[in-house]
Amino acid sequence: MISNFFNEIKSELGKISWIDKNENIKSTAGVVVVTIILGIILLIIDLIFSSLTEFLLGGM
Protein backbone atom coordinates (compact mmCIF):
# COMPACT_ATOMS: atom_id res chain seq x y z
CA MET A 1 0.00 0.00 0.00
CA ILE A 2 2.71 2.52 0.98
CA SER A 3 5.03 1.43 -1.83
CA ASN A 4 2.16 1.84 -4.30
CA PHE A 5 1.63 5.39 -2.99
CA PHE A 6 5.28 6.30 -3.54
CA ASN A 7 5.29 4.68 -6.98
CA GLU A 8 2.32 6.87 -7.94
CA ILE A 9 4.11 9.96 -6.62
CA LYS A 10 7.18 9.07 -8.71
CA SER A 11 4.97 8.58 -11.75
CA GLU A 12 3.25 11.97 -11.27
CA LEU A 13 6.56 13.78 -10.78
CA GLY A 14 7.72 12.37 -14.11
CA LYS A 15 4.76 14.06 -15.84
CA ILE A 16 5.78 17.56 -14.69
CA SER A 17 7.49 19.74 -17.29
CA TRP A 18 10.28 21.39 -15.32
CA ILE A 19 11.71 24.69 -16.58
CA ASP A 20 15.33 24.75 -17.71
CA LYS A 21 18.13 26.74 -16.09
CA ASN A 22 18.02 29.69 -18.53
CA GLU A 23 14.25 30.12 -18.13
CA ASN A 24 14.65 29.99 -14.36
CA ILE A 25 17.36 32.68 -14.45
CA LYS A 26 15.22 34.93 -16.68
CA SER A 27 12.20 34.53 -14.41
CA THR A 28 14.24 35.28 -11.30
CA ALA A 29 15.81 38.34 -12.92
CA GLY A 30 12.36 39.57 -13.92
CA VAL A 31 11.10 39.25 -10.35
CA VAL A 32 14.16 41.09 -9.00
CA VAL A 33 13.79 43.94 -11.52
CA VAL A 34 10.06 44.36 -10.85
CA THR A 35 10.69 44.29 -7.08
CA ILE A 36 13.35 47.01 -7.36
CA ILE A 37 11.14 49.18 -9.58
CA LEU A 38 8.17 48.85 -7.23
CA GLY A 39 10.44 49.61 -4.26
CA ILE A 40 11.63 52.82 -5.92
CA ILE A 41 8.05 53.83 -6.76
CA LEU A 42 6.95 53.23 -3.17
CA LEU A 43 9.96 55.18 -1.90
CA ILE A 44 9.00 58.17 -4.05
CA ILE A 45 5.36 58.00 -2.94
CA ASP A 46 6.45 57.74 0.70
CA LEU A 47 8.74 60.78 0.36
CA ILE A 48 5.95 62.80 -1.25
CA PHE A 49 3.42 61.97 1.45
CA SER A 50 5.99 62.49 4.23
CA SER A 51 6.87 65.92 2.89
CA LEU A 52 3.20 66.80 2.44
CA THR A 53 2.35 65.67 5.97
CA GLU A 54 5.29 67.57 7.44
CA PHE A 55 4.25 70.72 5.52
CA LEU A 56 0.59 70.47 6.63
CA LEU A 57 1.51 69.88 10.28
CA GLY A 58 3.84 72.84 10.35
CA GLY A 59 7.23 71.12 10.30
CA MET A 60 6.88 69.09 13.47
C-alpha positions as CSV (number, residue, x, y, z in Angstrom):
1,M,0.0,0.0,0.0
2,I,2.7,2.5,1.0
3,S,5.0,1.4,-1.8
4,N,2.2,1.8,-4.3
5,F,1.6,5.4,-3.0
6,F,5.3,6.3,-3.5
7,N,5.3,4.7,-7.0
8,E,2.3,6.9,-7.9
9,I,4.1,10.0,-6.6
10,K,7.2,9.1,-8.7
11,S,5.0,8.6,-11.8
12,E,3.2,12.0,-11.3
13,L,6.6,13.8,-10.8
14,G,7.7,12.4,-14.1
15,K,4.8,14.1,-15.8
16,I,5.8,17.6,-14.7
17,S,7.5,19.7,-17.3
18,W,10.3,21.4,-15.3
19,I,11.7,24.7,-16.6
20,D,15.3,24.8,-17.7
21,K,18.1,26.7,-16.1
22,N,18.0,29.7,-18.5
23,E,14.3,30.1,-18.1
24,N,14.7,30.0,-14.4
25,I,17.4,32.7,-14.4
26,K,15.2,34.9,-16.7
27,S,12.2,34.5,-14.4
28,T,14.2,35.3,-11.3
29,A,15.8,38.3,-12.9
30,G,12.4,39.6,-13.9
31,V,11.1,39.2,-10.4
32,V,14.2,41.1,-9.0
33,V,13.8,43.9,-11.5
34,V,10.1,44.4,-10.8
35,T,10.7,44.3,-7.1
36,I,13.4,47.0,-7.4
37,I,11.1,49.2,-9.6
38,L,8.2,48.8,-7.2
39,G,10.4,49.6,-4.3
40,I,11.6,52.8,-5.9
41,I,8.1,53.8,-6.8
42,L,6.9,53.2,-3.2
43,L,10.0,55.2,-1.9
44,I,9.0,58.2,-4.0
45,I,5.4,58.0,-2.9
46,D,6.5,57.7,0.7
47,L,8.7,60.8,0.4
48,I,6.0,62.8,-1.3
49,F,3.4,62.0,1.5
50,S,6.0,62.5,4.2
51,S,6.9,65.9,2.9
52,L,3.2,66.8,2.4
53,T,2.3,65.7,6.0
54,E,5.3,67.6,7.4
55,F,4.3,70.7,5.5
56,L,0.6,70.5,6.6
57,L,1.5,69.9,10.3
58,G,3.8,72.8,10.4
59,G,7.2,71.1,10.3
60,M,6.9,69.1,13.5
